[in-house]
Amino acid sequence: MKRFFKPIEKECSAKKPALSPSKKDGETTETSSEENSKKDPLKFVTWNANSLLLRVKNNWPEFSNFITTFDPDVIALQEVRMPAAGSKDAPKNHQELKDDTKASREEKLILMRALSSPPFKNYQIWWSLADSKYAGTALLVKKCFQPKKVSFSLEKTALKYEPDGRVILAEFETFYLLNTYAPNNGWKEEENSFQRRRKWDKRIQEFVSQCSGKPLIWCGDLNVSHEEIDVSHPEFFAAAKLNGYVPPNKEDWGQPGFTIAERKRFGAILKEYLIFLCFYELAVMKP
């Protein structure tokens, strides 16, 4: 399995009506929108935005130019950091942006204006949001590509959302597309961060083992660097400590995302299935 893959160039626009050689003069055959919608995406971009609102305010021209130039079929975003709709102490709508206060309405307006302008107006967007300004994911798919199904949990359930909006799963004719923002392993066992990451990895492995029949494209911020080649200074990260703390289990030593335990579990996940990876390299992997 190759670590990365190069997308294939592909035109997305619908074909113009063309004369069919099997038809008599004057008769035409059009490519139906239904036939066109069966074509699956081939070009993908994934980005940990680390607050999408902040990126709109500070980096949107650069990102818009990149999207215009590369022209991806799918844009997967992680850590959008926009709260889900719903007032305090009320059930949240994890697919809608919060807009029940003056501040949240203003933020939503800024964001939606950006996403309704070129080139983003050509995409349909799905959100999976946390209750507060934390984590969250988004998936933008060109309108000429329609997923068969979009769900928001590793159980493939559209009505169920992963805590903190960490999953969006789109099923197309020929593959699954999984967009995730994996929880950080953390440094200390007693803070339950190790346990949370172990549970996440176990569920991902179970999910992958059940995705038979179609290839899986897994993109996002996976919060792991699998092999030494994935980091600049392996020995530095393997020996990293936080305030001198050393976990009792040696396999949990080191920089979160580069511990032996995490790397082993990630390797086991990759062996379960045919997966194409498109992921965000950890910024912390630089000494």
Secondary structure per residue as TSV (DSSP state, phi and psi in degrees):
chain	resnum	aa	ss	phi	psi
A	1	M	-	360.0	128.9
A	2	K	-	-79.2	145.3
A	3	R	S	-69.2	-36.9
A	4	F	-	-130.8	162.2
A	5	F	-	-137.0	152.6
A	6	K	-	-97.8	124.3
A	7	P	-	-63.0	153.5
A	8	I	-	-95.8	133.5
A	9	E	-	-61.8	138.8
A	10	K	-	-154.9	133.3
A	11	E	-	-81.0	140.7
A	12	C	-	-103.8	-23.9
A	13	S	S	-67.3	149.7
A	14	A	-	-66.8	148.2
A	15	K	-	-70.8	147.2
A	16	K	-	-75.2	154.4
A	17	P	-	-56.1	136.7
A	18	A	B	-130.5	150.1
A	19	L	-	-73.9	133.7
A	20	S	-	-93.8	131.9
A	21	P	T	-64.9	-18.7
A	22	S	T	-87.2	-6.3
A	23	K	S	-96.7	158.5
A	24	K	-	-73.8	161.4
A	25	D	T	-56.4	134.9
A	26	G	T	95.3	-17.9
A	27	E	-	-95.2	137.2
A	28	T	-	-124.0	155.2
A	29	T	B	-123.6	123.6
A	30	E	-	-99.7	147.1
A	31	T	-	-77.7	113.4
A	32	S	-	-69.6	154.4
A	33	S	H	-64.2	-29.0
A	34	E	H	-66.6	-42.2
A	35	E	H	-65.8	-40.6
A	36	N	H	-65.3	-34.5
A	37	S	H	-70.3	-15.4
A	38	K	T	-77.3	-13.8
A	39	K	S	-74.7	132.4
A	40	D	-	-94.8	156.6
A	41	P	-	-62.4	150.8
A	42	L	-	-130.2	-14.9
A	43	K	-	-118.7	128.3
A	44	F	E	-130.5	143.5
A	45	V	E	-127.8	136.2
A	46	T	E	-128.5	141.5
A	47	W	E	-152.5	125.4
A	48	N	E	-83.2	104.4
A	49	A	-	-76.2	-23.7
A	50	N	S	52.1	56.4
A	51	S	S	92.0	97.6
A	52	L	H	-64.7	-36.6
A	53	L	H	-61.7	-41.6
A	54	L	H	-65.3	-37.7
A	55	R	H	-67.4	-37.3
A	56	V	H	-62.1	-40.6
A	57	K	H	-73.6	-32.8
A	58	N	H	-114.3	-26.7
A	59	N	T	-131.3	12.2
A	60	W	H	-67.0	-39.6
A	61	P	H	-58.7	-42.9
A	62	E	H	-65.2	-43.9
A	63	F	H	-67.4	-41.1
A	64	S	H	-61.6	-41.6
A	65	N	H	-64.3	-39.4
A	66	F	H	-63.6	-46.0
A	67	I	H	-64.6	-39.6
A	68	T	H	-61.5	-43.0
A	69	T	H	-71.8	-47.5
A	70	F	H	-78.0	-32.0
A	71	D	-	54.8	58.6
A	72	P	-	-73.5	155.0
A	73	D	S	-79.9	-30.7
A	74	V	E	-135.3	136.9
A	75	I	E	-121.3	117.1
A	76	A	E	-105.1	125.8
A	77	L	E	-117.4	143.9
A	78	Q	E	-129.2	160.2
A	79	E	-	51.3	53.2
A	80	V	-	-72.2	-25.8
A	81	R	-	56.7	45.7
A	82	M	-	-119.4	132.7
A	83	P	-	-74.9	150.0
A	84	A	E	-74.3	153.7
A	85	A	E	-65.6	149.1
A	86	G	-	131.3	133.7
A	87	S	-	-75.2	171.1
A	88	K	T	-57.9	134.8
A	89	D	T	66.4	12.8
A	90	A	S	-111.5	156.2
A	91	P	-	-57.7	142.0
A	92	K	-	-97.1	147.2
A	93	N	E	-101.1	101.4
A	94	H	E	-75.2	-2.5
A	95	Q	E	-107.9	8.1
A	96	E	E	-126.8	141.0
A	97	L	E	-74.6	141.5
A	98	K	-	-63.2	135.3
A	99	D	-	-151.0	30.9
A	100	D	S	-98.8	6.1
A	101	T	S	-130.6	162.7
A	102	K	H	-60.3	-44.3
A	103	A	H	-63.9	-44.7
A	104	S	H	-68.2	-33.9
A	105	R	H	-65.6	-41.1
A	106	E	H	-64.6	-41.5
A	107	E	H	-66.9	-41.6
A	108	K	H	-63.1	-40.7
A	109	L	H	-62.7	-43.6
A	110	I	H	-60.1	-46.0
A	111	L	H	-67.5	-45.0
A	112	M	H	-70.9	-30.9
A	113	R	H	-62.0	-43.2
A	114	A	H	-64.3	-41.3
A	115	L	H	-80.2	-11.9
A	116	S	T	-99.9	4.0
A	117	S	S	-101.4	159.4
A	118	P	T	-60.0	143.7
A	119	P	T	-89.5	0.4
A	120	F	G	-74.9	-17.3
A	121	K	G	-67.3	-12.8
A	122	N	G	-83.6	1.2
A	123	Y	E	-115.6	146.9
A	124	Q	E	-94.3	140.0
A	125	I	E	-119.1	140.3
A	126	W	E	-120.2	138.4
A	127	W	E	-113.8	148.3
A	128	S	E	-137.1	105.2
A	129	L	-	-115.6	153.4
A	130	A	-	-84.8	168.3
A	131	D	S	-66.1	-30.7
A	132	S	S	-121.6	-174.7
A	133	K	S	-75.8	73.1
A	134	Y	S	-150.7	137.7
A	135	A	-	53.9	-133.7
A	136	G	-	85.1	149.2
A	137	T	E	-134.8	162.6
A	138	A	E	-145.0	151.8
A	139	L	E	-134.1	122.5
A	140	L	E	-111.1	125.3
A	141	V	E	-126.0	133.0
A	142	K	E	-54.2	140.0
A	143	K	T	-64.1	-19.4
A	144	C	T	-79.3	-6.3
A	145	F	-	-113.5	120.5
A	146	Q	-	-112.3	115.0
A	147	P	-	-61.7	147.5
A	148	K	S	-66.8	-34.6
A	149	K	E	-158.7	142.8
A	150	V	E	-126.1	127.3
A	151	S	E	-131.6	170.9
A	152	F	B	-131.4	25.1
A	153	S	S	-149.7	162.4
A	154	L	T	-72.9	-8.1
A	155	E	T	-89.9	5.7
A	156	K	-	61.1	32.8
A	157	T	-	-105.0	118.7
A	158	A	T	-66.5	-31.0
A	159	L	T	-87.4	-6.8
A	160	K	-	-108.7	137.1
A	161	Y	B	-117.0	137.6
A	162	E	-	-63.8	145.2
A	163	P	G	-53.8	137.1
A	164	D	G	68.8	12.2
A	165	G	G	61.7	46.2
A	166	R	-	-90.0	-1.3
A	167	V	E	-139.5	133.9
A	168	I	E	-133.6	126.0
A	169	L	E	-120.3	120.6
A	170	A	E	-114.0	130.2
A	171	E	E	-103.5	124.7
A	172	F	-	-110.5	178.7
A	173	E	S	-58.1	-41.1
A	174	T	S	-113.6	-3.6
A	175	F	-	-162.8	165.1
A	176	Y	E	-100.2	145.4
A	177	L	E	-120.4	117.4
A	178	L	E	-111.6	119.7
A	179	N	E	-109.4	117.8
A	180	T	E	-131.5	150.4
A	181	Y	E	-117.2	96.4
A	182	A	-	-70.8	142.3
A	183	P	-	-67.1	144.6
A	184	N	-	-70.7	139.8
A	185	N	-	-63.5	-35.8
A	186	G	-	80.2	-179.0
A	187	W	S	-107.8	-25.6
A	188	K	-	-125.4	132.2
A	189	E	G	-62.9	-40.7
A	190	E	G	-67.3	-14.4
A	191	E	G	-90.7	7.2
A	192	N	T	67.8	7.9
A	193	S	H	-70.4	-39.4
A	194	F	H	-59.0	-44.7
A	195	Q	H	-63.7	-40.3
A	196	R	H	-63.0	-42.1
A	197	R	H	-70.2	-38.2
A	198	R	H	-60.2	-43.7
A	199	K	H	-63.6	-42.6
A	200	W	H	-60.4	-48.7
A	201	D	H	-61.7	-38.3
A	202	K	H	-64.3	-42.9
A	203	R	H	-68.1	-37.9
A	204	I	H	-62.7	-42.6
A	205	Q	H	-64.1	-40.6
A	206	E	H	-64.1	-41.1
A	207	F	H	-61.1	-48.4
A	208	V	H	-61.5	-40.3
A	209	S	H	-66.9	-19.9
A	210	Q	H	-96.8	-4.0
A	211	C	-	-88.9	52.2
A	212	S	T	-79.6	155.5
A	213	G	T	98.8	-26.3
A	214	K	S	-140.4	147.5
A	215	P	-	-64.2	157.4
A	216	L	E	-120.1	126.1
A	217	I	E	-101.4	115.5
A	218	W	E	-111.0	116.2
A	219	C	E	-128.3	163.6
A	220	G	E	133.2	-169.3
A	221	D	E	-92.6	102.7
A	222	L	-	-89.0	-5.6
A	223	N	-	53.4	41.6
A	224	V	-	-154.2	142.8
A	225	S	-	-115.2	110.3
A	226	H	-	-69.4	-44.8
A	227	E	S	-126.9	166.5
A	228	E	G	-60.1	-30.7
A	229	I	G	-65.5	-17.2
A	230	D	G	-82.9	-4.9
A	231	V	S	-128.1	159.9
A	232	S	S	-76.9	-37.7
A	233	H	-	-136.1	84.0
A	234	P	H	-54.6	-43.7
A	235	E	H	-64.8	-38.0
A	236	F	H	-61.9	-47.9
A	237	F	H	-72.1	-33.6
A	238	A	H	-66.0	-27.5
A	239	A	T	-102.2	2.7
A	240	A	-	-62.5	144.6
A	241	K	-	-135.1	158.5
A	242	L	B	-113.9	112.9
A	243	N	T	53.8	33.9
A	244	G	T	78.3	1.2
A	245	Y	B	-72.7	135.8
A	246	V	-	-124.2	117.4
A	247	P	-	-60.6	149.2
A	248	P	S	-63.8	-32.2
A	249	N	S	-92.1	121.6
A	250	K	G	-60.0	-29.2
A	251	E	G	-71.6	-9.7
A	252	D	G	-99.3	5.0
A	253	W	-	-73.5	149.9
A	254	G	S	104.6	-175.6
A	255	Q	S	-62.6	128.2
A	256	P	T	-53.0	132.5
A	257	G	T	98.5	-13.1
A	258	F	S	-134.3	20.1
A	259	T	-	-76.3	156.8
A	260	I	H	-60.3	-40.6
A	261	A	H	-62.1	-46.5
A	262	E	H	-64.3	-42.3
A	263	R	H	-66.7	-37.4
A	264	K	H	-63.9	-46.2
A	265	R	H	-63.4	-40.0
A	266	F	H	-64.5	-40.3
A	267	G	H	-61.2	-38.7
A	268	A	H	-65.9	-36.7
A	269	I	H	-63.6	-44.5
A	270	L	H	-63.2	-31.4
A	271	K	H	-74.1	-16.9
A	272	E	H	-72.1	-27.1
A	273	Y	S	-158.0	165.1
A	274	L	-	-78.9	109.4
A	275	I	E	-125.8	132.6
A	276	F	E	-98.1	127.1
A	277	L	E	-103.7	137.8
A	278	C	E	-140.4	99.2
A	279	F	E	-135.0	163.2
A	280	Y	-	-87.3	123.3
A	281	E	-	-74.0	137.2
A	282	L	-	-67.3	127.4
A	283	A	T	-66.8	-26.3
A	284	V	T	-73.9	-8.5
A	285	M	-	-81.1	39.3
A	286	K	-	-134.9	122.5
A	287	P	-	-74.1	360.0
